[in-house]
């Protein structure tokens, strides 16, 4: 069985979690963490403010001192997760050199690693996104457009350079993103492969499938 953890190049991987704690922010961070656990386990619709408060050990009314409503908690979780995954992907791409194929591999690897490490927030982001109001959904969609644009940028650069086959970018990108989403479902930290190994495998898999 592979040793757990990342190699030196993969220490950039981050776990998506509660906002950084500072004086006076402990309760807000605890509410956030409890909501992540409950939304992932029961779903957003089946989780009440009362249940979140009970998990933290506070009165339901106290939750509203930190979040205006349950939807704001969901929005914050999804937005944080998306922005953190973008930051990780861009970091991996920045260290991948000039080859578009290698940069696409790095983006795929980071995408998969993030979903392996953050299965709860990733699951919430995909399963409960539709629960947001149209206004908040639109805000998240704009950030997710940036997410997809990273893959489109590298894929199109690979096609233009002749490294990758001329393919339908939208279908290819949907497939790559789907790989990461599914990893959040089946990956287990105590399984036979580390998150870095799974990411490396799928990074290679995508590039091999698209390389001329």
BAFI-3210 file (N, C-alpha, C; in Angstrom, 3 decimals, decimal comma, padded with zeros to 6 digits):
// residues 212
n [1|2|3|4|5|6|7|8|9|10|11|12|13|14|15|16|17|18|19|20|21|22|23|24|25|26|27|28|29|30|31|32|33|34|35|36|37|38|39|40|41|42|43|44|45|46|47|48|49|50|51|52|53|54|55|56|57|58|59|60|61|62|63|64|65|66|67|68|69|70|71|72|73|74|75|76|77|78|79|80|81|82|83|84|85|86|87|88|89|90|91|92|93|94|95|96|97|98|99|100|101|102|103|104|105|106|107|108|109|110|111|112|113|114|115|116|117|118|119|120|121|122|123|124|125|126|127|128|129|130|131|132|133|134|135|136|137|138|139|140|141|142|143|144|145|146|147|148|149|150|151|152|153|154|155|156|157|158|159|160|161|162|163|164|165|166|167|168|169|170|171|172|173|174|175|176|177|178|179|180|181|182|183|184|185|186|187|188|189|190|191|192|193|194|195|196|197|198|199|200|201|202|203|204|205|206|207|208|209|210|211|212]
n.u [000,853|000,485|002,386|000,824|-000,107|001,559|003,931|006,858|006,224|003,540|002,686|001,381|-001,305|-004,458|-006,795|-010,218|-011,937|-013,206|-013,412|-010,387|-009,511|-009,886|-009,629|-012,727|-013,970|-014,392|-016,861|-018,277|-016,673|-017,063|-019,776|-019,754|-018,170|-019,776|-022,024|-020,957|-020,456|-023,090|-024,589|-023,255|-023,781|-026,622|-027,781|-028,599|-031,298|-032,496|-031,361|-031,563|-031,440|-031,632|-030,557|-027,910|-027,116|-027,415|-025,401|-023,199|-023,580|-024,978|-027,603|-030,276|-030,877|-028,470|-026,968|-027,674|-026,277|-023,999|-024,382|-026,679|-028,749|-029,627|-029,030|-026,961|-024,869|-024,559|-023,894|-021,445|-019,863|-019,805|-018,694|-016,191|-015,001|-014,875|-013,223|-010,884|-010,163|-009,654|-007,433|-005,559|-005,366|-004,400|-001,938|-000,625|-000,554|001,063|003,518|004,126|005,565|006,139|004,814|001,743|000,376|001,475|000,709|-002,059|-002,244|-001,286|-003,284|-005,468|-004,572|-004,382|-007,051|-008,285|-006,939|-007,763|-010,501|-010,359|-009,279|-011,144|-013,802|-016,289|-017,013|-016,797|-018,774|-021,045|-020,943|-021,561|-023,977|-025,820|-025,860|-027,990|-029,778|-029,365|-030,427|-031,444|-029,827|-027,541|-026,704|-025,905|-023,651|-021,896|-021,747|-020,323|-017,779|-017,259|-017,152|-014,668|-013,152|-013,611|-012,530|-009,793|-009,093|-010,017|-008,363|-005,806|-006,280|-007,026|-004,663|-003,000|-004,119|-003,718|-000,944|-000,378|000,120|-002,026|-005,040|-007,438|-010,347|-013,710|-013,949|-015,710|-017,011|-014,777|-013,738|-015,887|-015,784|-013,287|-013,699|-015,748|-014,389|-012,944|-015,053|-016,283|-014,243|-014,391|-016,441|-015,757|-013,125|-010,978|-009,153|-007,733|-007,364|-005,936|-004,385|-002,760|-003,999|-002,390|-001,323|-003,619|-004,383|-002,168|-002,437|-004,892|-004,261|-002,272|-003,857|-005,789|-004,191|-002,947|-005,193|-005,847|-003,615|-001,833]
n.v [-001,203|002,232|004,883|007,242|010,640|013,485|014,015|016,157|018,059|018,164|019,387|021,698|021,279|021,924|021,804|022,381|024,367|025,704|029,308|031,139|031,250|033,856|036,161|036,229|035,022|032,358|031,080|031,524|030,105|027,550|027,170|027,191|024,883|022,892|023,094|022,284|019,558|018,643|019,387|017,855|015,295|015,080|016,715|019,931|020,860|019,249|019,988|021,955|025,267|025,011|022,444|022,850|024,721|023,153|021,276|022,836|023,719|025,969|028,469|028,541|031,162|032,438|031,792|033,572|035,801|035,627|034,666|035,634|033,977|030,505|030,031|031,789|030,575|028,230|029,367|030,592|028,356|026,994|028,968|029,459|026,915|026,667|028,849|028,195|025,834|026,758|028,383|026,439|024,900|026,832|027,293|024,827|024,698|026,882|025,937|024,057|024,429|025,289|023,737|023,113|020,656|019,505|021,411|021,178|018,607|019,115|020,833|019,100|017,178|018,704|019,434|016,939|016,098|018,099|017,513|014,967|015,490|017,179|016,151|016,583|019,381|019,587|017,809|019,101|021,419|020,471|019,080|020,710|023,177|024,072|024,892|027,481|030,914|032,631|034,962|034,515|032,117|032,945|034,453|032,483|030,963|032,630|032,552|029,862|029,771|030,861|028,809|026,702|028,009|027,897|025,256|025,254|027,168|025,929|023,565|024,502|025,803|023,616|022,288|024,188|024,268|021,823|019,683|018,381|016,635|017,898|018,650|018,610|021,227|021,819|019,367|017,825|019,215|019,053|016,321|016,071|017,607|016,124|013,812|014,633|015,335|012,866|011,592|012,721|011,305|008,538|008,311|007,298|008,114|006,068|004,228|002,258|004,014|007,206|010,617|012,186|010,294|009,374|011,743|012,114|009,867|010,361|012,777|011,970|010,174|011,818|013,443|011,506|010,560|012,734|013,461|013,818]
n.w [000,000|-000,773|000,712|002,820|002,105|000,471|-002,199|-002,371|-004,303|-004,139|-001,864|-002,108|-002,189|-000,795|001,889|001,809|004,030|007,138|007,471|008,172|011,594|013,940|016,677|018,244|016,123|016,381|016,858|014,487|012,714|013,735|013,237|010,447|009,920|011,087|009,467|007,001|007,540|008,079|005,786|003,890|004,801|005,150|003,283|001,941|001,965|003,888|006,235|009,080|010,547|013,265|013,654|012,889|014,830|017,119|016,708|017,103|019,645|020,461|020,721|018,307|017,430|017,722|015,531|013,576|014,201|012,841|010,259|007,753|006,950|006,271|003,616|003,061|004,389|002,867|000,370|001,032|001,645|-000,860|-002,532|-001,285|-001,580|-004,384|-005,105|-003,733|-005,025|-007,597|-007,079|-006,331|-008,689|-010,535|-009,370|-009,650|-012,456|-012,989|-012,218|-014,072|-016,388|-019,897|-021,767|-023,274|-023,073|-020,768|-018,956|-019,028|-018,024|-015,434|-014,466|-014,462|-012,646|-010,252|-009,963|-009,509|-007,164|-005,359|-005,138|-004,061|-001,540|-000,431|-000,156|001,055|000,857|-001,896|-002,750|-001,745|-003,285|-005,855|-005,538|-004,200|-005,366|-006,922|-005,037|-004,362|-004,545|-007,588|-007,882|-006,238|-007,282|-009,806|-009,154|-008,211|-010,530|-012,239|-011,109|-011,435|-014,172|-014,614|-013,578|-015,442|-017,619|-017,277|-017,977|-020,599|-021,760|-021,633|-023,053|-025,628|-026,272|-026,458|-028,644|-030,653|-030,709|-031,737|-030,144|-029,004|-029,934|-032,288|-030,914|-029,509|-027,416|-025,261|-024,640|-023,965|-021,753|-019,968|-019,493|-018,192|-015,867|-014,769|-013,999|-011,741|-010,047|-009,573|-008,213|-005,711|-004,670|-004,545|-003,583|-000,925|001,957|003,232|001,296|-001,469|-002,990|-002,893|-002,737|-004,384|-006,115|-007,409|-008,663|-010,364|-011,987|-013,355|-014,571|-016,398|-017,845|-019,107|-020,771|-022,381|-023,713|-025,267|-026,661|-029,759]
ca.u [000,000|001,296|002,452|-000,130|000,456|001,947|005,356|007,187|005,545|002,113|002,370|000,551|-002,706|-005,069|-008,116|-011,211|-012,533|-013,769|-012,582|-009,333|-010,035|-009,255|-010,342|-014,130|-014,504|-014,455|-018,227|-018,609|-015,952|-017,710|-021,036|-019,368|-017,738|-020,936|-022,869|-020,312|-020,714|-024,514|-025,008|-022,678|-024,409|-028,074|-028,236|-028,949|-032,734|-032,892|-030,636|-032,161|-030,600|-031,658|-029,615|-026,559|-026,876|-027,263|-024,093|-022,190|-023,847|-025,473|-029,010|-030,485|-030,832|-027,081|-026,428|-027,952|-025,280|-022,843|-024,872|-028,028|-029,684|-028,983|-028,529|-025,662|-023,875|-024,341|-023,186|-020,072|-019,174|-019,579|-017,775|-014,857|-014,482|-014,555|-012,074|-009,698|-009,772|-009,061|-006,091|-004,685|-005,149|-003,528|-000,606|-000,047|-000,292|002,191|004,755|004,169|006,377|005,529|004,101|000,302|-000,049|001,869|-000,097|-003,381|-002,062|-001,174|-004,609|-006,288|-004,047|-004,801|-008,517|-008,599|-006,429|-008,636|-011,747|-010,051|-009,031|-012,262|-014,982|-017,528|-017,356|-016,989|-020,103|-022,033|-020,915|-022,217|-025,325|-026,724|-025,740|-029,307|-030,571|-029,117|-031,313|-030,864|-028,772|-026,334|-026,299|-025,198|-022,331|-021,074|-021,546|-019,264|-016,508|-017,061|-016,740|-013,211|-012,649|-013,608|-011,687|-008,413|-008,955|-010,212|-007,141|-004,706|-006,674|-006,936|-003,246|-002,457|-004,607|-003,057|000,475|-000,259|000,380|-003,267|-005,943|-008,498|-011,536|-014,741|-013,446|-016,731|-017,182|-013,546|-013,646|-016,918|-015,282|-012,212|-014,300|-016,498|-013,452|-012,679|-016,285|-016,494|-013,208|-014,893|-017,417|-015,213|-011,796|-010,870|-007,765|-007,069|-007,406|-004,648|-003,630|-002,852|-004,635|-001,416|-001,223|-004,849|-004,281|-001,166|-003,008|-005,880|-003,571|-001,690|-004,945|-006,397|-003,245|-002,800|-006,408|-005,946|-002,369|-001,787]
ca.v [000,000|003,435|005,718|008,334|011,984|013,993|014,249|017,565|018,923|018,181|020,048|022,862|020,896|022,473|021,320|023,429|024,276|026,908|030,495|031,210|031,735|034,974|036,470|036,550|034,328|030,917|030,571|031,526|028,987|026,314|027,091|026,834|023,490|022,044|023,115|021,426|018,164|018,312|019,482|016,713|014,055|015,056|017,592|021,290|021,005|018,491|020,513|023,176|026,127|024,420|021,324|023,422|025,307|022,063|020,668|023,759|023,914|027,319|028,647|028,836|032,607|032,893|031,591|034,767|036,830|035,385|034,482|036,191|032,860|029,242|030,126|032,457|029,573|027,397|030,181|030,771|027,073|026,722|029,969|029,184|025,700|026,943|029,754|027,461|024,879|027,555|028,788|025,264|024,561|027,838|027,092|023,655|025,067|027,813|025,180|022,947|024,754|025,949|022,796|023,096|019,324|019,342|022,333|020,555|017,505|019,688|021,326|017,923|016,591|019,543|019,320|015,653|016,117|018,937|016,803|013,856|016,017|017,999|015,487|017,122|020,656|019,335|017,206|020,163|022,322|019,899|018,571|021,711|024,458|024,472|025,414|028,920|031,822|032,994|035,980|033,901|031,115|033,657|034,820|031,274|030,558|033,460|032,014|028,554|030,031|031,024|027,452|026,013|028,739|027,426|024,048|025,634|027,868|024,982|022,639|025,195|026,036|022,335|022,033|025,141|023,911|020,540|018,624|017,688|016,466|018,904|018,006|019,516|021,665|021,753|017,974|017,378|019,856|018,442|015,016|016,252|018,070|015,000|012,897|015,150|015,278|011,487|011,250|013,149|010,307|007,208|008,294|007,106|008,360|004,825|003,331|001,781|005,076|008,527|011,614|012,606|009,220|009,402|012,921|011,837|008,891|010,990|013,760|011,211|009,593|012,864|013,865|010,406|010,482|013,887|013,708|013,334]
ca.w [000,000|-000,876|001,899|002,740|002,019|-000,838|-002,380|-002,135|-005,269|-003,896|-000,612|-002,402|-002,063|000,414|002,239|001,922|005,360|007,726|007,346|009,172|012,853|014,608|017,913|018,021|014,941|016,620|016,717|013,066|012,111|014,177|012,489|009,086|009,909|011,365|008,274|006,002|007,909|007,974|004,383|003,175|005,260|005,022|002,213|002,371|002,220|005,079|007,392|009,617|011,383|014,603|013,666|012,858|016,145|018,084|016,499|017,633|021,070|020,678|020,413|016,880|017,156|017,696|014,185|012,788|014,508|011,985|008,887|007,654|006,825|005,906|002,251|003,071|004,779|001,688|-000,619|001,492|001,487|-002,279|-003,078|-000,753|-002,205|-005,783|-005,179|-003,284|-006,068|-008,673|-006,646|-006,386|-010,092|-011,136|-008,816|-010,322|-013,843|-013,012|-011,995|-015,039|-017,552|-021,052|-022,628|-023,007|-022,652|-019,368|-018,157|-018,917|-017,079|-014,086|-014,078|-014,165|-011,412|-009,121|-009,878|-008,888|-005,788|-004,535|-004,868|-003,149|-000,200|000,023|-000,705|001,606|000,220|-003,323|-002,893|-001,523|-004,426|-007,022|-005,267|-003,631|-006,059|-007,407|-003,932|-004,242|-005,270|-008,884|-007,758|-005,701|-008,273|-010,870|-008,649|-008,208|-011,922|-012,805|-010,610|-012,071|-015,551|-014,543|-013,359|-016,727|-018,556|-017,126|-018,792|-022,000|-022,171|-021,862|-024,110|-026,914|-026,550|-026,893|-030,001|-031,558|-030,819|-032,397|-029,168|-028,683|-031,066|-032,444|-030,370|-029,002|-026,109|-024,207|-024,234|-023,312|-020,434|-019,119|-019,090|-017,212|-014,611|-014,234|-013,351|-010,399|-009,262|-009,144|-007,232|-004,401|-004,212|-004,257|-002,979|000,520|002,384|003,621|000,152|-001,978|-003,650|-002,299|-003,596|-005,396|-007,105|-008,203|-009,522|-011,396|-012,923|-014,230|-015,401|-017,503|-018,623|-019,948|-021,810|-023,326|-024,528|-026,158|-027,393|-031,143]
c.u [000,875|001,283|001,506|000,599|000,897|003,454|005,596|006,428|004,072|001,748|001,558|-000,919|-003,260|-006,413|-009,043|-011,891|-013,065|-012,848|-011,544|-009,854|-009,221|-010,088|-011,776|-014,755|-014,685|-015,850|-018,634|-017,928|-016,595|-019,034|-020,760|-019,021|-018,897|-021,849|-022,278|-020,621|-022,173|-025,009|-024,491|-023,392|-025,893|-028,604|-028,681|-030,411|-033,158|-032,204|-031,236|-031,128|-030,526|-030,644|-028,173|-026,195|-026,632|-025,893|-022,971|-022,337|-024,273|-026,962|-029,170|-030,376|-029,405|-026,444|-026,571|-027,059|-024,090|-023,209|-026,317|-029,091|-028,918|-028,389|-027,170|-024,551|-023,530|-023,532|-021,717|-019,262|-018,821|-018,570|-016,351|-014,224|-014,047|-013,314|-010,791|-009,221|-009,138|-007,630|-005,111|-004,360|-004,193|-002,093|000,092|000,324|000,937|003,527|004,963|005,002|005,559|004,709|002,608|-000,198|000,284|001,059|-001,525|-003,323|-002,020|-002,521|-005,516|-005,864|-004,518|-006,298|-008,910|-008,144|-007,345|-009,911|-011,528|-009,933|-010,240|-013,595|-016,285|-017,927|-017,568|-018,370|-021,197|-022,112|-021,637|-023,668|-026,316|-026,620|-027,101|-030,178|-030,369|-030,158|-030,668|-029,711|-027,470|-025,803|-025,472|-023,796|-021,392|-020,755|-020,428|-017,891|-016,221|-016,706|-015,220|-012,545|-012,529|-012,682|-010,227|-008,175|-009,104|-008,955|-006,028|-005,032|-006,535|-005,488|-002,591|-002,883|-003,868|-001,589|000,694|000,031|-000,855|-004,177|-006,976|-009,812|-012,543|-014,336|-014,463|-016,914|-015,952|-013,438|-014,687|-016,461|-014,210|-012,781|-015,102|-015,617|-013,200|-013,883|-016,528|-015,445|-013,642|-015,856|-016,724|-013,875|-011,874|-009,403|-007,009|-007,087|-006,028|-003,795|-003,806|-003,583|-003,697|-001,284|-002,457|-004,814|-003,313|-001,721|-003,976|-005,280|-002,955|-002,784|-005,543|-005,463|-003,036|-004,008|-006,472|-004,692|-002,429|-000,855]
c.v [001,234|004,199|006,891|009,655|012,320|014,003|015,748|018,490|019,060|018,765|021,306|022,551|021,389|021,819|022,513|023,296|025,593|028,089|030,539|031,852|032,914|035,250|036,876|035,807|032,827|030,346|030,510|030,361|027,657|026,103|026,620|025,346|022,533|021,975|022,254|019,961|017,778|018,377|018,275|015,422|013,985|015,829|018,926|021,388|020,339|018,982|021,835|024,005|025,562|023,269|021,817|023,987|024,220|021,410|021,524|023,922|025,321|027,362|028,972|030,322|033,120|032,728|032,867|035,953|036,739|035,200|034,967|035,115|031,608|029,315|030,803|031,490|028,696|028,140|030,339|029,494|026,820|027,690|029,718|027,983|025,953|027,803|029,055|026,467|025,605|027,943|027,625|024,900|025,543|027,680|025,914|023,989|025,965|027,102|024,081|023,246|025,324|025,024|022,800|021,739|019,087|020,251|021,796|019,378|018,031|020,193|020,173|017,295|017,383|019,452|018,038|015,627|016,931|018,192|015,591|014,356|016,717|017,429|016,068|018,423|020,489|018,757|018,254|021,073|021,791|019,520|019,647|023,080|024,976|025,066|026,916|029,713|032,188|033,986|035,369|032,819|031,790|034,045|033,619|030,845|031,360|032,963|030,674|028,700|030,200|029,663|026,719|026,680|028,318|026,217|024,372|026,305|026,888|023,992|023,296|025,490|024,746|021,977|022,919|024,779|022,596|019,387|017,764|017,632|017,591|018,243|019,053|019,967|021,500|020,324|017,461|017,940|019,289|017,068|015,121|016,654|016,948|013,996|013,342|015,042|013,867|011,054|011,641|012,128|009,028|007,195|008,134|007,299|007,097|003,784|002,990|002,845|006,380|009,465|012,066|011,556|009,164|010,592|012,718|010,886|009,576|012,105|013,103|010,675|010,613|013,245|012,757|010,310|011,593|014,131|013,111|012,133]
c.w [000,000|000,440|001,751|002,609|000,616|-000,950|-002,262|-003,055|-004,970|-002,549|-000,829|-002,224|-000,743|000,644|002,377|003,269|005,834|007,493|008,462|010,455|013,362|015,844|017,598|016,866|015,161|016,403|015,255|012,368|012,492|013,462|011,066|009,012|010,149|010,150|007,171|006,291|007,667|006,537|003,600|003,546|004,916|003,825|002,775|002,784|003,522|006,353|007,826|010,371|012,792|014,707|013,659|014,224|017,191|017,956|017,076|019,142|021,405|020,384|018,927|016,546|017,049|016,324|013,361|013,150|013,558|010,518|008,836|007,553|006,401|004,502|002,202|003,481|003,572|000,640|-000,244|001,317|000,020|-002,877|-002,592|-001,443|-003,637|-005,918|-004,748|-004,341|-007,250|-008,318|-006,730|-007,825|-010,760|-010,628|-009,485|-011,766|-013,943|-012,841|-013,037|-016,277|-018,694|-021,943|-022,297|-022,518|-021,184|-018,457|-017,987|-017,946|-015,653|-013,588|-013,682|-012,843|-010,198|-008,888|-009,155|-007,434|-004,881|-004,173|-003,963|-001,704|000,400|-000,445|-000,182|000,906|-001,278|-003,587|-002,731|-002,741|-005,641|-006,753|-004,829|-004,292|-006,493|-006,307|-003,721|-005,014|-006,602|-008,787|-007,255|-006,638|-009,370|-010,426|-008,654|-009,642|-012,577|-012,364|-011,271|-013,547|-015,619|-014,385|-014,689|-017,728|-018,455|-018,029|-020,279|-022,547|-022,509|-022,971|-025,482|-027,276|-027,041|-028,300|-030,998|-031,759|-031,547|-031,446|-028,923|-029,904|-031,090|-032,044|-029,938|-027,602|-024,984|-023,710|-023,486|-021,897|-019,478|-018,615|-018,025|-015,849|-013,954|-013,512|-011,911|-009,499|-008,734|-008,116|-005,827|-003,818|-003,753|-003,538|-001,461|000,933|002,770|002,510|-000,364|-002,657|-002,887|-003,255|-004,703|-006,499|-007,995|-009,165|-010,659|-012,449|-013,892|-015,078|-016,620|-018,439|-019,604|-021,087|-022,834|-024,270|-025,570|-026,996|-028,807|-031,249]
res [x|x|x|x|x|x|x|x|x|x|x|x|x|x|x|x|x|x|x|x|x|x|x|x|x|x|x|x|x|x|x|x|x|x|x|x|x|x|x|x|x|x|x|x|x|x|x|x|x|x|x|x|x|x|x|x|x|x|x|x|x|x|x|x|x|x|x|x|x|x|x|x|x|x|x|x|x|x|x|x|x|x|x|x|x|x|x|x|x|x|x|x|x|x|x|x|x|x|x|x|x|x|x|x|x|x|x|x|x|x|x|x|x|x|x|x|x|x|x|x|x|x|x|x|x|x|x|x|x|x|x|x|x|x|x|x|x|x|x|x|x|x|x|x|x|x|x|x|x|x|x|x|x|x|x|x|x|x|x|x|x|x|x|x|x|x|x|x|x|x|x|x|x|x|x|x|x|x|x|x|x|x|x|x|x|x|x|x|x|x|x|x|x|x|x|x|x|x|x|x|x|x|x|x|x|x|x|x|x|x|x|x]
***
